[in-house]
Amino acid sequence: MPFVKLEHTRLFYRLEGSDDRPVLILAHSIGLDHGLWDVQAAELLPHFRILRFDARGHGASDAPAGEYSIERLGGDVLGLADALGIERFAFCGLSLGAMTGQWLGAYAPDRLTHLVLANTSPRFPDSSFWESRRRAALEGGMAALAGTVVERWVTPEKLALHSSRVSSLLRTFRGTNPVGYAGCCAAIRDMDQTGLLREIRVPTLVIGGDRDMATPWAGHGDVVAREIPNARVVRLAAAHLSNIECPRSFQAALLDFLLPGSNADPLEAGYRVRRETLGDAYVDAAIARTTGFTREFQELITRFAWGTIWTRPGLDRRTRRLLALAITAALGRWEEFRLHARTGLDHELELCDIKEALLQAAIYAGIPAANTAFQIASEEAGRRQVGRED
């Protein structure tokens, strides 16, 4: 298992993705572990090298006895990055992770490219709440607290929709070391970072949940957003774990903030994506067939379809392929359907993927359309099989 030892404490981490991508560090909430970010990590890997870790006292990391501080947790992040040879990174934290992020933004701005602070606060006026949780964990273990956390994590009406995911997180909470949890409770109890927020000059996004009972927007998130100069704000219809309750909206907010607007000509980007999606042979043949009469039309398709729409990060390439198949089948655009079936099977798609898209099309666009589409897809799958045998 991958660990980094900082002084006398081992921290567990997971570093995933291509080495040529910018690094994004994801920091979890108190009582959970790096698994909080499973959904986002998978979706963000095409764009970033993702570093997740278990904060001290949590998950597979060590849980030294005693009371921790936000400064200590922030130092752990920098120590982990140093040990892995990561000079600069974007940082996204939720709850306790975002409290750590505030400290990093103020004290290590040269290390950060972007800062995302979700469902967090710079200070809790009533420190007795976290002191009581600290004592409860030490005296009764995590079971003494498990019954009250779910109602703070997600809204009641969303709980049923996310029950399996929430159940997994609840198991993580119950398995957290009480000593480590108590140490982090002390860090939150003693925290007052309100004065630090004005010192943060890193580009910052603040994400809040409109129904967050743990860190309500009023008096918590709004303070962070107001005090950090030029901070951007996104508010979601969620409780405390907004990345669990609104995973797609959370991811969209991250991508919109973290991915810089491309200065490249959409035509150039379009040719790149068109080649990645359809293959060099098809694009080269299309270019060779282009005449003075059709050049502007080909450039229009490449610039707007491939360079503007297919480059958007909100949908992955596989999903866009399936949408193209379903729509072209519904409209009877069989030449385009065959093209996307062929190139899809040559890249991300398997025949079972196309089958699901066409069964959906059969219901909403009609049996005749699906019948033709199934026939063409079968032909393309057969073509690939013959090619492998040859």
Steps between C-alpha positions, in 0.01 A plus 500: 500500500633849419601695811705809570657537844502853640697515824341211692169483312424296188249642254324276249455644150380412151657672199325424171512626144744599229824662607457777243176625660483778761459374857175538693502409871166397653458524879213332684265586784551407865404141579538377141795418274624544145211286375274803539631605157457170311242638257682826430841336468383267224342787305792739546779262398485594129598853601720470812741286693296435813661481844273381780610422853370404842550786745684412816270311733289368213484201268829316459710791631642496850299647786749647747358580842438857600335808360571609143493845341403634159861609458613142560251367243612761248861404563409140425373600155820688421713216635313249288539715189872546569553127548332430165694772317193714435592869492166660412147369509135590508331419831138406564381433853161439655418581863818426700687465171392852405602633842844362421472664159441842659828465688682395182356795310630743760836342584604315185356700207808435289416128500140540381364561153133493608311454825153346541335527841179300535254491792730659748551773758787709632377481860233345723392753762378226734808287560311281746340305212833365378626448853195286576556295185866456591409367843221279364740334255759432768250378756253306284673441170363592158178309562401774742498752215395294198128543559507875448734547205282385209238770554778756469657340192207500253143629488227249598342489156836428338599230749297231324659588165848470644438235764770253388764771471405650835503154661856451377606833644329418828706181526811710446388736776439214744844358418686826559749493786337690791837637607564648157146633472534664840829658397332661198204612712750693711642663185152621398415604857805727523485632144446868421616581148272796433794739497694280258239506229589853385856381438397236247586621151477164324209464253229357727165331452266470799231231480212502746197288570171683540387241757830440673439471875865430588642813335198715409554759231396782732783567743735243346516462122397860440785620722753299300361630171484860618843522659709330229567761231327424168379157608251331271191341652289199407208399721346156462168357616678273746583438862856460631643239263413693187732292282296191595156655476562696177799320347452618141437861596800494734720360224371754247586782740851358546566461130365843415730653760812288462526458124630814336315634200677382190674764293540254217310547177186280522584382149835366618344341808225359282742323269676350803179367656366389163813291447482356853134408451477391137858398428772641277399297195147641494609860560780479243254365244249774581767767457610346168140515374459865599458741210474873475125455500490294825793647697299752700243234588769257620660774708162591649446139612851470638496834681156482660411130530845364586685807625219653708258226607709181509773680698266595787598316822146449631455165321766237445582376152315171546177676596524733202547203268187331638298820465614535140394142429157539662429830325616396156297179531190693608537735203590229253836655415643162408827612344585690818374215717726251322796735537448539876430129549820407316728751669336444838568126484858580400545712813301526827183308418413133520207339324306479829522881530346549157228246581390700806490824300292337228256339743445851638453630145250223427274624779522870422563507124324186382566136413575558126782741580648263757466206259714672238746619761544151646567367150768761428664455840508122446667553162765723655562255784536221240742711299725535804484126569601417144784750523635328812482156339683626192 
